């Protein structure tokens, strides 16, 4: 069989397996095995263990379970309640008032968690009932939480960024730093929309006359200090060149254990639960990564990445045309797969195409993360939609509708970083030259 037809056949087999509900890792392994057996003479039983070892022995990968554990520890503390108390006094002066807690609290928690679903679940448990009690618009409450929860992917440390860095062979430290400004810009876009909507619909919120003095505001801010110090320790150590992402993850774990102990959230039960959840999540991601690496090896033997790069070059697509195509591609893919699966499934083919048109891989990593964020709030498998649904019992279609304005704002961010790539590249360039 011709290799081009073989590639189409393998894609059809993979789609059939995924549509049939087969686990992503098993689908990848099965397709890779078929590729080796049908289209190459390579020794499968030698390639497989070599591939597994190359991934398992990757030092940057050790940061992954550590950051997951850090998030799991903090997930079991009263961090969300402390953040609400610390942020509330400052937000009563803004149109939309307490609705901004969803955005800011998710942004802060994202900086020490790295998981979109965990961010949305943790913050949502604290804010949704409070916002409903205060009479805020329900649709805006649900939409802002579902969308802001996805900040866990963009604001470092991000689990998705670690996976992208490993699969695309890009510096994880540079990716972390590159995500800071886009993350802040996205938070600003979300808050701006909430303010504009609140000004346009002043009667939609119940009047809340509670005001805080400056002294009360500063006193309340003390509850934010532990988490802010942890953020500075983790991100600052990477940006300052003091620690690698893996070493910073160790700092994060130690810091999160200290916070949990100080706030009374560290018990024998919570410690064991955090370890169990971390092991489960890490093994799942590791299984997918190993399977994807095996498929990537199969594609390498088939020459698919090289053919893809040549095909893109022959089409003479410019960077903007390719980005437009990839936006649609990832949005459609995000309707059926989670973010990590999207990355490991596509990088072997997409990276050569991106390099063929001269797109910086660090910039592209942030672009991919933003588009994957969109998939978190698009049905039928938008994980943040399920989180908000489980917290409120609201129909998932209603949650998706509530999230649509924020989905459009993510598209605005993609346009901004495309027109002004310095939004992404400025800090990594500064780190490199510093």
Buried (B, 14 or more C-beta within 10 A) or exposed (E): EEBEEBBEBBEEBBEEBBEEEBBBBEBBBBBBBBBBEEBBEBEBEEBBEEBBEEBEEEEBBBBBBBBBBBBBBBBBBBBBBBBBBBBBBBBBEBBBBBBBBBBBBBBBBBBBBBBBBBBBBBBBEBBBEBBEEBEBBBBBBBBBBBBBBBBBBBBBBBBBBBBBBBBBEBBBBBBBBBBBBBBBBBBEBBBEBBBEBBEEEEEBBEEEEEEBEEEEBEEBBEBBEBBBBBBBBBBBBBBEEEBBBBBBBBBBBEBBBBBBBEBEBBEEEBBEBBBEBBBEBBEBBBBBBBBBBBBBBBBBBBBBBEBBBBBBEEBEBEBEEBBBBBBEBBBEBBEBBBBBBBBBBBBBBBBBBBBBBEBBBBBBBBBBBBBBBBBBBBEEBBBBBBBBBEBBEBEBEBBBEBBBBBBEBBBEBBEBBBEEBEBBBBBBBEBEEE
